Structure formats: C-alpha cells, structure tokens
Amino acid sequence: MRTILIFLLFALALSITGCSGTKISTNTKNLKNSKYFRILADADDDPVFVRLQDDLRIEPKMERYTITVDIRSNETSQQYVLIGDEYNPFRYSWSQVSPEVQKGLLNWTGSNKENLQ
C-alpha cells in the first residue's frame, strides 16, 4: 500500500511540473524581427488594434479578431495583411496600413503574437 501511495504522489508531482499547457515565449527579439506572424488582437490590449481598423476602414469595429501579416517579400505588391479567420479572411495591402500602425504591429511582443516563419 505504501509503495502505491509513493508511486501516485511521484506521478502527480511529475505531471504537475512536467506539463504546462501555457508556454509563453520570452524571446521577444524573434517576435520583433518576424516578417510573417499572427496576432490574436484585442482592442482593449492596445489602441494599435483599433487604429488598424481605422486604416483599413473596417466598420463596425471588431473587439477581437485575428490578424496575419506577411511582409517577407521585397515586392510591396506581395506584402499583405489578413483580417479574420484562416478560412475566409479579408486581404489588404500592407501599404494600406499607416506607418505608425505598421511599427506597432511589428514591435508587438505580447503572448498573443505567433511567429509563423
């Protein structure tokens, strides 16, 4: 009985310390250098997510949405922003986004930003 109890306690301790469902990257340098990324945007997180909708003339404003940015190409015609889910997003040119908002998106290092490269 004692052996089973020790084994169960050991297994419980191992499962608690060994598994984490939320692993947040602390390497913000890679996020800032990313040229292909996704952000789960929330208008309450930062005004940049509201200003982005202003730049793209999105009405009514969305409180939460997914944005995917791909600026890997050197050709501006190939640089784009996707707003919405991956199955039916709206596509916009990166050049439609103001320089201030572009900078804000590129420098965003929140846990809701995912590097897709």
C-alpha positions in Angstrom: 0.0 0.0 0.0 2.8 2.4 0.9 4.6 1.7 -2.5 1.4 2.5 -4.4 0.9 5.8 -2.4 4.5 6.8 -3.1 4.1 6.0 -6.8 0.9 8.0 -7.1 2.4 11.0 -5.3 5.5 10.8 -7.6 3.3 10.6 -10.7 1.2 13.5 -9.6 4.3 15.7 -8.9 5.8 14.7 -12.3 2.6 15.6 -14.2 2.3 19.0 -12.4 5.9 20.1 -13.0 6.5 18.4 -16.4 3.4 19.5 -18.3 2.4 23.1 -18.9 -0.5 23.9 -21.1 0.6 27.6 -21.5 4.1 28.0 -22.6 4.8 31.7 -23.4 7.9 32.5 -25.3 10.1 35.1 -23.6 12.2 35.5 -26.6 10.8 38.9 -27.7 13.7 39.6 -30.1 12.4 36.9 -32.5 8.9 38.4 -32.4 10.1 41.9 -33.3 12.2 40.5 -36.2 9.3 38.4 -37.5 8.1 39.3 -41.0 5.3 36.6 -41.0 3.2 36.5 -37.9 -0.3 36.2 -36.5 -1.8 38.2 -33.6 -5.0 37.4 -31.8 -5.9 41.1 -31.5 -8.0 42.6 -28.7 -8.9 46.2 -29.0 -8.6 46.5 -25.2 -4.9 45.4 -25.3 -3.7 48.4 -27.3 -5.1 51.3 -29.4 -3.0 50.0 -32.4 -5.6 47.3 -32.9 -8.4 50.0 -33.3 -6.2 52.2 -35.4 -5.5 49.3 -37.8 -9.3 49.0 -38.4 -9.4 52.8 -39.0 -6.7 52.5 -41.6 -8.5 49.6 -43.3 -11.9 51.4 -42.9 -13.4 48.4 -41.1 -16.9 49.2 -39.8 -18.3 48.3 -37.4 -15.2 47.9 -35.3 -14.3 44.5 -34.0 -13.4 44.0 -30.4 -11.4 40.8 -31.1 -10.0 39.5 -34.3 -7.1 37.6 -35.9 -4.6 39.4 -38.0 -1.9 37.7 -40.1 0.9 39.8 -41.5 3.2 38.6 -44.3 5.9 41.1 -45.4 8.6 38.6 -46.3 8.7 39.6 -49.9 10.7 42.6 -51.1 7.9 43.5 -53.5 5.3 45.7 -51.9 2.6 44.1 -54.1 3.3 40.8 -52.3 3.1 42.2 -48.7 -0.3 41.8 -47.2 -2.5 41.8 -44.1 -5.2 39.3 -43.5 -8.1 40.1 -41.1 -10.4 37.3 -39.9 -10.2 33.6 -39.6 -7.9 31.4 -41.8 -10.8 30.1 -43.8 -12.3 33.3 -45.0 -10.1 36.3 -44.2 -10.2 39.8 -45.8 -7.0 40.6 -47.5 -5.4 44.1 -47.5 -2.2 45.5 -48.8 0.5 46.2 -46.1 0.8 49.7 -47.7 -2.8 50.5 -46.7 -1.7 50.4 -43.1 -0.2 53.6 -41.7 3.5 53.6 -40.7 2.6 54.1 -37.1 0.4 51.0 -37.0 2.9 49.0 -39.0 5.5 49.9 -36.4 3.1 49.0 -33.6 2.3 45.6 -35.1 6.0 44.8 -35.9 7.1 45.8 -32.3 4.2 44.0 -30.6 5.6 41.3 -28.3 2.5 40.1 -26.4 1.9 36.5 -25.8 -0.9 36.7 -28.4 1.7 37.1 -31.2 2.9 34.0 -33.0 5.8 33.8 -35.4 4.8 31.8 -38.5 8.2 31.6 -40.1 
